[in-house]
Amino acid sequence: MHDIVIRGGTIVDGTGAPRFTGDIAIEGGRITAVGGKAGSGRRIVDADGLLVTPGWVDVHTHYDGQATWDPILAPSSWHGVTTILFGNCGVGFAPVRREHHTALIELMEGVEDIPGPVLAEGLAWDWESFPEYLDALDRLPRTIDVAAQVPHHPLRVYAMGERAIRRQPATADDIALMRTLTQQAVAAGAFGFTTSRTNAHKTVTGEMVPGRFAEIAELTGIGAGLGAIGAGTFGMNSDFEDEAAEFDWLTRLGRESGRPLWFLLTDRPTDPARWRRIMAGVHRARAAGANLTAQIAGRPVGVILGIATSLNPFSIRDQYRRVESLPLPQRLERLRDPAVRRAILADPPSPARMARLGPLIQLVATRWDRMYVMGNPPDYEPSAESSVAAIAARTNHTPEEVAYDYLCGDIGNLLFFPVTGYAQDDHEPIREMLTDPATLLGLGDGGAHVAQIVDASMPTYMLTHWARDRRRGPGLPLEFVVRRLTAETADFFRFVDRGRLQPGLRADINLIDHAGLRLYPPEIVNDLPAGGKRLVQRADGYRMTLVAGTPVFEGGEHTGALPGRLVRRRAS
């Protein structure tokens, strides 16, 4: 007698093999049989007409803080994700000394747009070392599994104190300490190390992050430590200011350490050819013996602009600041006042407020041709006709008037501003990157940019847009999409017991009504600690999600089960 038998589903097993129809049997949280006709079970789940897939393995999230207080980890868990990895982009909360709690909160707030009051109230800080942080994660029951990487910036501050915050060079002793601490963290279960070398990442005060200008000797010293123990990945976000020099040290580190290396890649409107140059560099590095991979997004990374979000085209104007702190209903009422409308529309963007934004985000002040009405369902591959500039031209209004009146028309009205990933005004560069074997699907950023961006729904979008609905160009095979979401991400980071529907592996499984799968527009909720707001995005079509053989969602509702746990990296 099996614990659960999933009967007669269309199985897409995560390997990329063609789909087939059959049963899946589960016992003790593990898959015991796939395909054919399974015997009886204590529970029979009718999957006729449904896709049966592995649970998604999302390797780029920022739930570092939220995972210490929130057992549900929505919206990722709403979208079929059963394993998440955080500690990305060099930011996180361990290791940490008591005197640096505030500094790390300000760092996370500045880089990932997670409000400081939310973190100050939510974080228990019942850890100092990274192994102690893992133990704290291990103590909280949760819906889905979590895993962590060692972030460079907290590590640097722990090792160097104020010298790190002032971005001073690391000494040989500093590097040796960071290397040892990273090795200890990986030995305790961390999946690797991450850093950030981009001007887009600043603290809440506008300062560059502690590791922004870390010398190559510091980075390669830490990376060599991973090589010495034969475990962990090395990841980063980089501007590739000197592309040749960046690839030189990455190739050398990859070849000498033998560890997998990855970095984030999107196309940019300011340099549309960049992504092709970078991918050519990846292939050269691989030919030279380095295991280097570009982590990419499955849709444009874009800012959601609305009256309730943390950014809109008018929030960088001083006149808007006068109403910004009002409760939402009163704010909307004031914005609809003709006198207030005239004052805001006549007010130019504030240079001081602009300076605090990253260089790409600054485009929201002027690029009306890059702002699109999102619609319902939300359109992430919009045509030029849906831009604010095009609507203004058709209606004989200014773009400012169009955007203002649309956003003030209803609190749910949203504009989509693709910051990266839309330089060509369609998804062809993304499709080319998705089909390149030297790329890894990620960049969902769950838990981050909480009132600006909500890309934790990326897995659902992959199944709807790429494997079903795309009209402006070719889509992608369903089996290919599922493999990118499961086996490939699991294998890269060595989640050795998941990512496929195979006997002996964990029963992390999705049952999906593919034809009925639907993504809703983002919405603002106030459910973070200290009443903090965030964007979430819901979906229909996930009939059931199982974690370790236990249904955690059925019909889109949480069952109350909390079988999730901390996943620790196994030794090679």
C-alpha positions as CSV (number, residue, x, y, z in Angstrom):
1,M,0.0,0.0,0.0
2,H,1.6,3.3,-1.1
3,D,1.1,6.5,0.8
4,I,-0.1,8.4,-2.2
5,V,-0.7,7.4,-5.8
6,I,-1.0,10.1,-8.5
7,R,-3.1,8.4,-11.1
8,G,-3.1,8.8,-14.8
9,G,-1.3,12.2,-15.2
10,T,0.8,13.5,-18.1
11,I,4.3,13.1,-16.7
12,V,7.0,15.6,-17.6
13,D,9.8,14.2,-15.6
14,G,12.3,17.1,-15.6
15,T,14.9,15.3,-17.8
16,G,13.7,16.8,-21.0
17,A,12.4,13.5,-22.2
18,P,9.0,13.4,-24.0
19,R,5.9,13.5,-21.8
20,F,4.1,10.3,-21.1
21,T,1.0,9.1,-19.3
22,G,1.2,7.0,-16.1
23,D,1.1,6.8,-12.4
24,I,3.5,8.0,-9.7
25,A,3.7,6.2,-6.3
26,I,5.0,7.9,-3.2
27,E,6.1,6.3,0.1
28,G,7.9,7.9,3.0
29,G,8.3,11.2,1.2
30,R,10.1,9.5,-1.7
31,I,9.0,8.6,-5.2
32,T,8.8,4.8,-5.5
33,A,7.5,4.3,-9.0
34,V,7.0,6.4,-12.1
35,G,4.9,5.4,-15.1
36,G,2.7,2.4,-15.8
37,K,0.0,1.4,-13.3
38,A,0.8,1.7,-9.7
39,G,-0.9,-0.3,-7.0
40,S,-3.3,0.9,-4.4
41,G,-2.6,3.9,-2.1
42,R,-3.9,5.4,1.1
43,R,-4.8,8.4,-1.0
44,I,-5.5,8.3,-4.7
45,V,-5.1,11.6,-6.6
46,D,-6.8,11.7,-10.0
47,A,-4.4,13.5,-12.3
48,D,-6.2,12.8,-15.6
49,G,-5.7,15.8,-17.9
50,L,-3.1,17.3,-15.6
51,L,0.6,17.8,-16.0
52,V,2.7,16.1,-13.3
53,T,6.1,17.7,-12.9
54,P,8.9,18.0,-10.3
55,G,8.7,20.9,-8.0
56,W,10.5,24.0,-9.2
57,V,14.0,24.6,-7.9
58,D,14.4,28.4,-7.7
59,V,18.1,29.3,-7.3
60,H,17.9,33.1,-7.1
61,T,15.9,34.5,-4.3
62,H,16.4,36.9,-1.4
63,Y,14.3,35.4,1.4
64,D,17.4,35.6,3.7
65,G,15.4,37.5,6.3
66,Q,11.8,36.4,5.5
67,A,12.8,32.7,5.8
68,T,13.6,33.3,9.5
69,W,10.0,34.4,10.4
70,D,7.7,33.3,7.6
71,P,6.8,29.6,7.2
72,I,4.8,30.1,3.9
73,L,7.4,32.0,1.8
74,A,4.8,33.3,-0.7
75,P,4.6,34.2,-3.5
76,S,7.2,31.6,-4.5
77,S,5.4,28.8,-2.8
78,W,2.2,29.8,-4.7
79,H,3.9,29.2,-8.0
80,G,5.0,25.6,-7.6
81,V,8.4,26.3,-6.1
82,T,9.4,23.6,-3.7
83,T,13.1,24.6,-3.1
84,I,14.6,28.1,-2.9
85,L,18.2,29.2,-2.6
86,F,19.1,32.6,-1.2
87,G,22.3,34.5,-0.2
88,N,22.5,35.9,-3.7
89,C,24.1,39.1,-4.9
90,G,26.5,39.2,-1.9
91,V,23.8,40.3,0.6
92,G,22.4,38.6,3.6
93,F,22.5,38.5,7.4
94,A,25.4,36.2,8.4
95,P,28.0,36.1,9.6
96,V,27.3,39.2,11.7
97,R,28.5,40.8,14.9
98,R,25.9,42.6,17.1
99,E,27.3,46.0,16.3
100,H,26.7,45.5,12.6
101,H,23.0,44.5,12.7
102,T,21.9,47.9,11.5
103,A,24.5,48.1,8.8
104,L,23.4,44.8,7.3
105,I,19.7,45.9,7.4
106,E,20.6,49.1,5.6
107,L,22.6,47.2,3.1
108,M,19.7,44.8,2.3
109,E,17.3,47.7,2.2
110,G,19.4,49.6,-0.3
111,V,20.3,46.7,-2.6
112,E,17.1,44.7,-2.5
113,D,14.4,47.2,-1.5
114,I,13.3,45.4,1.6
115,P,12.2,48.1,4.1
116,G,14.5,48.5,7.1
117,P,11.6,48.6,9.7
118,V,10.4,45.2,8.3
119,L,13.8,43.7,8.8
120,A,14.3,45.3,12.2
121,E,11.1,43.9,13.5
122,G,11.3,40.5,11.8
123,L,14.9,39.4,12.4
124,A,15.6,37.6,15.7
125,W,19.4,37.7,15.2
126,D,19.7,34.5,17.2
127,W,23.0,33.8,15.4
128,E,26.4,35.2,14.8
129,S,28.3,32.7,12.6
130,F,27.0,31.4,9.3
131,P,26.6,27.8,10.7
132,E,24.5,29.3,13.5
133,Y,22.4,31.1,10.9
134,L,21.8,27.7,9.2
135,D,20.8,26.2,12.5
136,A,18.3,29.1,13.0
137,L,16.8,28.3,9.6
138,D,16.7,24.7,10.5
139,R,14.5,25.3,13.6
140,L,11.5,26.8,11.7
141,P,8.9,24.5,10.1
142,R,7.9,25.7,6.7
143,T,6.0,24.8,3.5
144,I,8.9,24.4,1.2
145,D,12.6,23.7,1.4
146,V,15.2,26.5,1.8
147,A,19.0,26.6,1.2
148,A,21.6,29.4,1.6
149,Q,24.8,30.7,0.2
150,V,27.5,32.8,1.9
151,P,27.1,36.5,1.0
152,H,30.4,38.5,0.5
153,H,29.3,41.8,2.0
154,P,28.4,40.5,5.5
155,L,31.4,38.2,5.4
156,R,33.7,41.2,4.6
157,V,32.2,43.3,7.4
158,Y,32.5,40.5,9.9
159,A,36.2,40.0,9.0
160,M,37.2,43.7,8.5
161,G,34.7,45.8,10.5
162,E,34.5,49.4,9.6
163,R,37.3,49.0,7.1
164,A,35.0,46.9,5.0
165,I,32.2,49.5,5.2
166,R,34.7,52.1,4.0
167,R,35.6,49.7,1.1
168,Q,39.3,49.6,2.1
169,P,41.5,46.8,0.6
170,A,41.6,43.5,2.4
171,T,44.9,42.4,3.9
172,A,46.3,38.9,3.5
173,D,45.1,38.1,7.0
174,D,41.6,39.4,6.1
175,I,41.4,37.3,3.0
176,A,42.6,34.2,4.9
177,L,39.9,34.7,7.5
178,M,37.2,35.2,4.8
179,R,38.4,32.1,3.1
180,T,38.3,30.0,6.3
181,L,34.8,31.3,7.3
182,T,33.5,30.5,3.8
183,Q,34.9,27.0,4.0
184,Q,33.3,26.5,7.5
185,A,30.0,27.7,6.1
186,V,30.1,25.3,3.2
187,A,31.1,22.5,5.4
188,A,28.0,23.3,7.6
189,G,25.7,23.1,4.5
190,A,26.0,26.4,2.5
191,F,25.8,25.9,-1.2
192,G,28.5,28.4,-2.2
193,F,29.6,32.1,-2.1
194,T,28.2,35.2,-3.8
195,T,29.5,38.7,-4.4
196,S,28.4,41.9,-6.2
197,R,30.5,44.1,-8.4
198,T,27.9,46.5,-9.8
199,N,27.2,50.2,-9.4
200,A,23.5,49.4,-9.2
201,H,24.0,48.0,-5.7
202,K,24.1,50.7,-3.1
203,T,23.3,51.0,0.6
204,V,20.2,52.9,1.8
205,T,22.4,56.0,2.2
206,G,23.6,55.8,-1.4
207,E,27.1,54.4,-0.7
208,M,28.6,51.5,-2.7
209,V,28.3,48.1,-1.0
210,P,31.4,46.9,1.0
211,G,32.6,44.5,-1.7
212,R,32.0,46.6,-4.7
213,F,35.7,47.4,-5.3
214,A,37.2,44.3,-3.7
215,E,40.5,43.4,-5.3
216,I,40.8,40.3,-7.5
217,A,43.1,38.8,-5.0
218,E,40.3,38.9,-2.4
219,L,37.8,37.2,-4.7
220,T,40.2,34.6,-6.0
221,G,41.4,33.9,-2.5
222,I,37.9,33.1,-1.3
223,G,37.2,31.1,-4.5
224,A,40.3,29.1,-4.1
225,G,39.1,28.1,-0.7
226,L,36.1,26.5,-2.3
227,G,38.5,24.6,-4.6
228,A,40.5,23.4,-1.7
229,I,37.6,21.7,-0.1
230,G,36.0,20.7,-3.4
231,A,32.6,22.1,-2.7
232,G,30.4,25.0,-3.4
233,T,29.7,27.4,-6.3
234,F,31.0,30.9,-6.8
235,G,28.5,33.5,-8.0
236,M,28.5,37.2,-8.7
237,N,26.7,40.2,-10.2
238,S,29.1,42.3,-12.2
239,D,29.0,45.3,-14.5
240,F,31.9,43.8,-16.6
241,E,33.3,47.3,-16.9
242,D,36.5,45.7,-18.3
243,E,35.2,42.6,-20.0
244,A,38.5,41.2,-20.9
245,A,40.0,41.6,-17.4
246,E,36.8,40.2,-15.8
247,F,36.9,37.1,-18.0
248,D,40.6,36.7,-17.4
249,W,40.3,36.2,-13.6
250,L,37.1,34.3,-13.8
251,T,38.6,31.8,-16.3
252,R,41.7,31.5,-14.1
253,L,39.6,30.9,-11.0
254,G,37.3,28.4,-12.7
255,R,40.2,26.4,-14.1
256,E,42.3,26.4,-11.0
257,S,39.6,25.8,-8.4
258,G,37.5,23.4,-10.5
259,R,34.3,24.9,-9.0
260,P,31.3,26.0,-10.9
261,L,31.2,29.8,-11.4
262,W,28.1,31.8,-12.4
263,F,27.1,35.4,-12.9
264,L,23.9,37.3,-13.7
265,L,23.3,38.4,-17.3
266,T,20.6,40.4,-19.0
267,D,20.6,42.6,-22.1
268,R,20.7,46.3,-21.4
269,P,18.9,49.2,-23.3
270,T,22.1,51.2,-23.0
271,D,24.2,48.5,-24.7
272,P,22.1,46.1,-26.7
273,A,25.1,44.1,-28.0
274,R,26.5,43.5,-24.6
275,W,24.9,40.2,-23.9
276,R,26.2,38.6,-27.1
277,R,29.8,39.8,-26.2
278,I,29.4,38.4,-22.7
279,M,28.1,35.0,-23.9
280,A,31.0,34.8,-26.3
281,G,33.3,35.3,-23.3
282,V,31.5,32.5,-21.4
283,H,32.0,30.1,-24.3
284,R,35.7,31.1,-24.5
285,A,36.1,30.5,-20.8
286,R,34.5,27.1,-21.0
287,A,36.8,26.2,-23.9
288,A,39.7,27.2,-21.7
289,G,38.6,24.8,-19.0
290,A,36.5,26.9,-16.7
291,N,33.0,25.8,-15.6
292,L,31.4,29.3,-16.1
293,T,27.7,29.8,-16.6
294,A,25.5,32.9,-17.1
295,Q,22.4,33.0,-15.0
296,I,19.5,34.6,-16.9
297,A,15.8,35.6,-16.5
298,G,12.9,34.1,-18.4
299,R,11.3,37.5,-18.9
300,P,12.4,41.2,-18.7
301,V,13.3,42.4,-15.3
302,G,11.0,45.3,-14.9
303,V,9.8,47.8,-12.3
304,I,6.1,47.9,-11.5
305,L,4.9,51.5,-11.3
306,G,1.8,52.4,-9.4
307,I,0.4,54.7,-6.8
308,A,0.8,52.0,-4.1
309,T,4.3,50.8,-5.2
310,S,7.5,52.3,-4.0
311,L,8.3,53.9,-7.3
312,N,6.3,55.6,-10.1
313,P,7.1,58.3,-12.6
314,F,6.1,61.1,-10.2
315,S,7.6,59.8,-7.0
316,I,10.9,61.4,-7.9
317,R,9.3,64.8,-8.0
318,D,9.3,67.1,-4.9
319,Q,5.6,68.0,-5.3
320,Y,4.6,64.3,-5.1
321,R,6.5,64.0,-1.8
322,R,3.9,66.2,-0.2
323,V,1.3,63.5,-0.6
324,E,3.4,60.4,-0.6
325,S,3.2,59.7,3.1
326,L,-0.6,59.9,3.2
327,P,-2.6,56.7,3.7
328,L,-3.5,55.2,0.3
329,P,-7.2,56.3,0.1
330,Q,-6.4,59.9,1.1
331,R,-3.4,60.0,-1.2
332,L,-5.4,58.9,-4.1
333,E,-8.1,61.5,-3.3
334,R,-5.4,64.2,-3.1
335,L,-3.8,63.1,-6.4
336,R,-7.2,63.5,-8.1
337,D,-7.5,67.1,-7.0
338,P,-7.0,69.2,-10.2
339,A,-4.7,71.7,-8.3
340,V,-2.4,68.9,-7.0
341,R,-2.4,67.3,-10.5
342,R,-1.2,70.5,-12.1
343,A,1.5,71.1,-9.5
344,I,2.9,67.6,-9.9
345,L,2.8,67.6,-13.6
346,A,4.6,70.9,-13.7
347,D,7.3,69.8,-11.3
348,P,10.5,68.4,-12.9
349,P,12.3,65.3,-11.4
350,S,14.4,66.1,-8.4
351,P,18.2,65.7,-9.1
352,A,18.7,64.6,-5.5
353,R,16.1,61.9,-5.7
354,M,17.4,60.8,-9.1
355,A,20.9,60.4,-7.8
356,R,19.8,57.8,-5.2
357,L,18.5,55.5,-8.0
358,G,20.6,53.1,-10.0
359,P,21.6,54.3,-13.5
360,L,19.0,52.1,-15.2
361,I,16.2,52.8,-12.8
362,Q,16.8,56.6,-13.5
363,L,15.2,56.0,-16.9
364,V,11.7,56.0,-15.3
365,A,11.9,59.8,-15.2
366,T,12.0,60.3,-19.0
367,R,11.4,57.2,-21.0
368,W,7.7,57.3,-21.6
369,D,8.2,55.0,-24.6
370,R,9.4,52.3,-22.2
371,M,6.4,52.4,-19.9
372,Y,3.6,50.0,-20.8
373,V,0.1,49.4,-19.5
374,M,0.3,45.9,-17.8
375,G,-3.2,44.7,-18.5
376,N,-4.9,41.6,-17.2
377,P,-3.4,39.1,-17.7
378,P,-0.2,41.0,-17.4
379,D,1.8,41.5,-20.7
380,Y,5.5,41.2,-20.3
381,E,6.2,41.3,-24.1
382,P,4.3,44.4,-24.8
383,S,4.1,46.1,-28.2
384,A,5.0,49.7,-28.8
385,E,1.3,50.6,-29.1
386,S,0.7,49.9,-25.4
387,S,3.4,52.4,-24.3
388,V,2.5,55.6,-22.5
389,A,4.2,57.5,-25.3
390,A,2.1,55.8,-28.0
391,I,-1.2,56.3,-26.1
392,A,-0.3,60.0,-25.7
393,A,0.4,60.4,-29.4
394,R,-3.0,58.8,-30.2
395,T,-5.0,60.8,-27.7
396,N,-3.3,64.2,-28.1
397,H,-2.2,64.3,-24.5
398,T,1.3,64.6,-23.0
399,P,2.8,61.3,-21.8
400,E,2.9,62.8,-18.2
401,E,-0.9,63.4,-18.4
402,V,-1.5,59.9,-19.7
403,A,0.6,58.2,-17.0
404,Y,-0.8,60.3,-14.2
405,D,-4.5,59.9,-15.1
406,Y,-4.1,56.2,-15.7
407,L,-2.3,55.5,-12.4
408,C,-4.8,57.7,-10.5
409,G,-7.8,56.0,-12.2
410,D,-7.7,52.9,-10.0
411,I,-5.3,51.6,-7.3
412,G,-4.9,48.4,-9.3
413,N,-3.7,50.2,-12.4
414,L,-0.1,49.5,-13.0
415,L,2.6,50.4,-15.6
416,F,5.4,48.0,-16.5
417,F,8.9,49.4,-17.1
418,P,11.3,46.8,-18.4
419,V,14.7,47.9,-17.0
420,T,16.7,45.1,-18.5
421,G,15.9,42.2,-20.9
422,Y,13.9,44.3,-23.4
423,A,16.5,46.2,-25.5
424,Q,15.1,44.8,-28.7
425,D,11.5,45.4,-27.7
426,D,10.6,41.7,-27.9
427,H,11.8,38.5,-26.2
428,E,14.1,37.2,-28.9
429,P,17.3,37.9,-27.0
430,I,15.7,36.1,-24.0
431,R,14.8,33.1,-26.2
432,E,18.3,32.9,-27.5
433,M,19.8,33.1,-24.0
434,L,17.3,30.4,-22.8
435,T,18.4,28.0,-25.6
436,D,22.1,28.6,-25.0
437,P,23.5,25.6,-23.0
438,A,25.9,27.9,-21.2
439,T,23.0,29.6,-19.3
440,L,21.1,28.8,-16.2
441,L,17.5,30.0,-15.5
442,G,17.1,32.1,-12.4
443,L,16.8,35.8,-11.4
444,G,13.3,35.4,-10.0
445,D,14.4,37.5,-7.0
446,G,11.7,36.2,-4.7
447,G,11.6,38.2,-1.5
448,A,13.4,41.2,-2.9
449,H,12.4,44.6,-4.3
450,V,9.2,44.0,-2.4
451,A,7.3,47.1,-3.6
452,Q,9.0,47.5,-7.0
453,I,9.4,44.1,-8.7
454,V,7.6,40.8,-8.3
455,D,9.3,38.1,-10.5
456,A,8.8,35.2,-8.1
457,S,6.1,34.2,-10.5
458,M,8.7,33.4,-13.2
459,P,8.1,29.6,-13.2
460,T,4.4,30.1,-13.9
461,Y,5.3,32.6,-16.7
462,M,7.7,30.1,-18.2
463,L,4.8,27.6,-18.5
464,T,2.2,30.0,-19.8
465,H,4.2,32.4,-22.0
466,W,7.0,30.2,-23.3
467,A,5.3,26.8,-23.4
468,R,1.8,27.9,-24.4
469,D,0.9,31.5,-25.3
470,R,3.7,33.3,-27.0
471,R,2.5,35.1,-30.2
472,R,5.2,37.5,-31.2
473,G,7.7,34.8,-32.0
474,P,8.5,31.1,-31.3
475,G,7.8,29.6,-28.0
476,L,9.7,26.7,-26.3
477,P,8.8,23.0,-25.8
478,L,7.2,22.2,-22.5
479,E,9.7,19.5,-21.7
480,F,12.5,21.9,-22.3
481,V,11.0,24.5,-20.0
482,V,10.3,22.1,-17.2
483,R,13.9,20.8,-17.4
484,R,15.2,24.3,-17.1
485,L,13.1,24.8,-13.9
486,T,14.1,21.6,-12.3
487,A,16.9,19.2,-13.2
488,E,19.2,21.9,-14.5
489,T,19.0,24.2,-11.5
490,A,19.2,21.3,-9.1
491,D,22.2,19.7,-10.8
492,F,24.2,23.0,-11.0
493,F,24.0,23.6,-7.3
494,R,24.1,19.9,-6.4
495,F,20.6,19.4,-4.9
496,V,21.2,15.8,-5.5
497,D,17.8,14.3,-4.4
498,R,15.4,16.4,-6.4
499,G,14.7,18.0,-9.8
500,R,13.4,14.9,-11.5
501,L,10.5,12.4,-11.2
502,Q,12.5,9.3,-10.6
503,P,12.3,6.5,-8.0
504,G,14.3,7.2,-4.9
505,L,14.2,11.0,-5.2
506,R,12.1,13.3,-3.0
507,A,8.5,13.5,-3.9
508,D,8.5,17.3,-4.6
509,I,5.8,17.4,-7.2
510,N,3.4,19.8,-9.0
511,L,0.0,18.8,-10.5
512,I,-0.9,21.5,-13.0
513,D,-3.9,22.3,-15.2
514,H,-1.7,23.6,-18.0
515,A,-4.6,24.8,-20.2
516,G,-6.1,26.6,-17.2
517,L,-2.9,28.0,-15.8
518,R,-3.3,31.8,-15.4
519,L,-1.1,34.6,-14.0
520,Y,-2.8,37.5,-12.4
521,P,-1.5,41.1,-12.3
522,P,0.6,42.1,-9.3
523,E,-1.1,43.5,-6.2
524,I,0.1,45.3,-3.1
525,V,-0.5,43.6,0.3
526,N,0.6,44.8,3.8
527,D,1.5,41.6,5.5
528,L,5.2,42.1,6.4
529,P,6.4,42.8,9.9
530,A,5.8,46.4,11.0
531,G,2.9,46.5,8.5
532,G,5.3,46.6,5.6
533,K,4.0,46.4,2.1
534,R,5.0,44.2,-0.7
535,L,3.9,43.2,-4.2
536,V,2.6,39.6,-4.7
537,Q,1.3,37.9,-7.7
538,R,-1.2,35.0,-7.7
539,A,-2.0,32.2,-10.2
540,D,-4.7,29.7,-11.0
541,G,-4.0,26.3,-12.3
542,Y,-1.8,24.6,-9.6
543,R,-4.1,21.8,-8.5
544,M,-1.6,20.4,-6.0
545,T,1.9,21.0,-4.8
546,L,3.6,18.3,-2.7
547,V,6.8,18.7,-0.7
548,A,8.4,15.4,0.4
549,G,5.2,13.6,-0.5
550,T,3.0,15.9,1.6
551,P,0.4,18.1,-0.1
552,V,1.2,21.7,0.9
553,F,-1.2,23.4,-1.5
554,E,-4.4,22.1,-3.0
555,G,-6.6,24.2,-5.3
556,G,-4.3,27.1,-4.6
557,E,-5.0,27.0,-0.8
558,H,-2.4,26.1,1.8
559,T,-3.2,22.8,3.5
560,G,-1.6,23.8,6.8
561,A,1.2,21.2,6.3
562,L,4.8,22.3,7.0
563,P,7.1,19.6,5.7
564,G,9.7,22.0,4.4
565,R,13.2,22.1,5.9
566,L,16.7,23.5,5.5
567,V,18.6,21.7,2.8
568,R,22.3,21.5,3.6
569,R,24.8,20.9,0.8
570,R,26.2,17.4,0.8
571,A,29.9,16.8,0.6
572,S,31.2,15.9,-2.8
